Amino acid sequence: MTISSTIILEEAEDVVAVPINAVTTKDGKNYVTVVNNGETEEVEIELGIADDEYVQILAGVEENNTIQITTTTTESTIRNTSTEEENTRSRGQSSGEMMPRNQGTSG
């Protein structure tokens, strides 16, 4: 039998919080990018408590500020340009299948 539990060490209500990926750190200082009238500005912030997804902002931004969040995705493409005959031949040899032995040779 196993039991899983969560122990709450700190809790805060009615706070300004942003997703963790909205915060950048430069030279030991924390910043978010605030959007005002289509213009962006990096604003230094003071962080509070955090969980796996969000971090509390103690100073630097207010409740109705618009924060820019940048996400990065990675996409990869694998292409196979060999012919089906080459695929079949290489699969047979590399998979450990027995190849027919030439008749008339001793060995």
DAWO-V481069 format. One line per field, one symbol per residue. phi: phi as a letter, one per 20 degrees, with the letter a starting at -180 (. if undefined). psi: psi as a letter, one per 40 degrees, with the letter a starting at -180 (. if undefined). Layout:
# DAWO-V481069
phi = ???
psi = ???
This chain:
# DAWO-V481069
phi = .ccdbcdeebbcclceccggfeedcclmddcceedclnedbfdfcdedfbcfcccfdebocdgefededddddccccddddfeffffffffffeenffefefender
psi = hihhihhhdiiiifihiiideehihhfeiiiihhhhfeiihhhhihiaiiaedihihdidiideihhhhhihihhihhhheiiddddddddddeeeihiiihieii.
